[in-house]
Amino acid sequence: MLIKLIENKYKVAGLSLPLAARLYSDGTEAAVDRLMLLVLALFIAYALGAKFAREADRPIGPGIIPFVLMFVVFLPAPVSLVSAGVAICFGSIFGREVFGGKPILPPALIALAFALFSYPDDGFQLRHLFDQTQDPVFAAASLAGGTIYLWKGFLAWRVVAGAALGSVLGSQLTMGSISWEQPLLGTYVAGVLFLAAGVESAPRSENARWLHGFTVGMLIMVIRSADPDQPDGVVFAALLGCLFAPLLDKLVKWRPRHE
């Protein structure tokens, strides 16, 4: 239990940096709304965690605060508290609690994907990615938080490197040139570091992690250029990558049988 508490401390520290950057860029009124959402989401996640733990006669699973912080960080703007509450419930139940409090996918990723597809016009998605101003402060804060994750072993660096390679190739194939502004747009940096490269959801083998990152990076560029309904593309690409992570592990270990 003590180890889990220490891990949570470092994860909270890593995610607090991009959250602070979000609050800085929001402005006073929007920052207050985002903090209100954070308080509501923490209340809901802890209430559900306590309910499931009591019924199963087990401790509350760790990682609730990082889960909620990650969800709030990835919102492009403050959103409706009702729809956000429903999304947090969905992510908490189907991302954590039904598996005994031990997530098989990042619960924040499940909550965000549910919100994007269920409430597309309720502020959960950017409307026009390339009309957004670049946000180097958010990207730098995400890198700093990712450095903490890497230092404590929560981040698979091969996934990050693979994502960079996949993004370069994907940008060249879909846009005709390498677009160096892409990492500063939307939630690219935070998505690669905290959603795709987390060791809990990344493949176990080193070679599979390269493939996993490459796939996510490529998908982000393809979705950004081809799907106007998903202009950021990060959440959907990370979700697909994490779903196929076990298959990639099997793929790199597969050997043909010789009769």
N, C-alpha and C positions, 0 to 999 in steps of 0.2 A: 504494500500500500504506500509506504514511504517513497519507493522508487517512482511509482505512478504520480505522486504529488509533485516530486521534483521535475519529472518530465513535463507535466502540465505547466509548471512555472516557466520553463524555457519556451514551451510552445506559445503560451500567452505573451511572453516577452516578444517573440518573433512576430506574432500577429498584431501586437499593439502598435508597431511602427507603421505598417500600411493603414491601419485604422486611424492613427493620428493624422496621416497625410490626407485621408478622406475627409476628416473633420475640418482640416485646414482649408481644403479646396471647396467644401460645401458652403461656407459662409455661416453666420451665426444661427439663423432660423433653421436652415436645413440640418446643421450639425446637431441642434437640440432634438430635432425629429429623429435623427439617426440614433442618438443616445437613448431616446425613449424606446425605439425599436429594440435596441440592445437589451434594455432592462426587461421588456416584455418577453423577448426571446429566451433570456436566461430563466425567467420565471416558468415559462411553459416547459422548457427542456428539463429543468430540475423537477418540476411537478410530475412529468411523465416518467422520468428516471426513477423517482421515489416510488411511484405507483407500481411500476413493473418490478422493481427490486423487492418491494414488500410482498407482492403476490408470488414471486419466485423464491422468496426467502434467501436473497443474496444481497451483497452490497451494491450501491449505485455504481454503475460502470464509470470508469474515468473518461476524461476528455470532453465533458460537456461544455466547459468554458471555451476551449479552442474551437469546438464545433460551432458555437454561436458566434464567436468572433469572426470566424471565416465566412459565415453566412452574411453577416453585416458588412464585412469588408468588400464583398463582391457585388453588392448592390450599387448600380451606377448613380442612384439618387434615392433619397428616402421614399418609402412606398407606403401603401395602405397598411395599417396595423392589422386589420382583419385578414387580408390575404397573406400577409407575412406570417401571421400566427398559424394559419392553416398549413402553410408551407413548412414551418418549423415543426409542427405536429407530425406531418408526413415524414419528414427527414428523420426526426427523432425515433418514431415508431418503426419505420421500415428500414432505417439505416443503422439503428443501434439496438433498440430494446428487444425486438423479436429475435435477435441473435445473442441474447444474454448480456447486452451492454458492450459487446465487442464488435465493432463495425467491420463489415467485409468490403465496403466502399466508403469513402469519406461521406459522413452524414450530411455535411454542408453541400456536397455535390448533388446528392439526391434531393435535398430541399430546394436548391437552386434550379435544378432541372425541372422539378415538379412546378415550381413557380413560373418559370419561363414558358412552359407549355400550357399551363392552366390559366395564367393571368398575363398574357402577352402585352396587354395595353395598360398594365397597372404599375409601370415604372420599373419592372424587373429587368428590362432589356434596353440597351441603347437603341435609339431610333435610326441614327445615321452615323456610323462609326467614323467615316472620313470627314464629317463636319465637326467632329469633336476636336478641341484643342489638345495638343500633346500634353501629357502630364508627367514630366520628368521627376517631379517630387514623389508622386505615387510609385513610379517605377523604381526610383532609388530607395525608397522606404521598403518596398517589397524585396529588393536585393539585399538590403541590410537584414531584414527579417529572415530571408532565406539563408543568409550566412550563419545566423544563430542555429537554424535548423540543421545545416550541414555540419556545423561544429559539434552538435549534440547527437548526430547520427540519425536524425529524423528525415533526411532528404537523400535521395539516390542521385548522385551527381551525374551518373551515366544517362539518366533520363533527361536531365537538363541539357547535356551536350547533344544527345540525340535529337531533342526538340529543336535546338538551334540549327542543326544540319537539315532537319526536315523542313523547317520554316524557310531556310535559304532556297532549297530546291523547290518547295511549293510556291514561293513567291516568284521564282524565275519561270516556272511552268504556267502559272495562272495569270501573272501580271506582266510577263515579258521582261522583267528586270528584278533585281534584288532591291526590295524596299526596306531601307534601314530605319524608317520611321515606325514600322509595324510594332516593335516592342514597346513603344511609348503610347500606343493607342489602346484604348479599352483596358482589359484586365490581363493582357498577355503575360507579363512578367509574373504577376501574382498567381495566375492560373497554372503556369508551368511549374512554378516552385511549390505551391501549397496543395494543388489539386492533383496534378499528374505525377509529380516526383516524390510524393510522400511514400515512405517505405511501407506503410500499411497497405497501400493500394497498388504499388509498383510490382512488377514481376520479381521473383526471387533470384533468378540467375542473372549474371552480369550481361551476357549477350542479349538476353531477352529485354533487359532494361534499355539497351541501345535501340532496339527495334520499337519498343514501347514509346520512347521519347520521340523517335523519328516519325512514328505514325501520328502522334498527337500534334507535333509541329506542322507536319504536312496537312493534316486535316484542318487546322486553324486557318491556314492560308487558303485552302480550297473553299471552306465554308464562307470565309470573309468575301471572297471574290464571286461566289456562285449563288449564295442564298441570301437574298435581301431581308428575309424574315429573321435571320440570325447574324446580324452584322458583326458582332464581336466573335462569335464562334468558339470561344474558349471553353465554356461550360459543356457544350455538346461534344466537342472534340475530346475533352478530358474524360467525359462519361463513357464514350465509346472506347477510348484507350484503356480505361480501368476495367471495363467489362471484358475486354479481350486479353487482359494481362495473364490470366491462368493459361489461356490457349497459347500465348507466346512462349511461356515456360515449357509447355509440352512440345512446341514446335522446335525449339532449339535443342531439346534433348532427344528428339525423335531420330531413330536410326532405322534404315530399311532392313528387313529381315532377309537373310540369305539362306536359301534352301540348301 
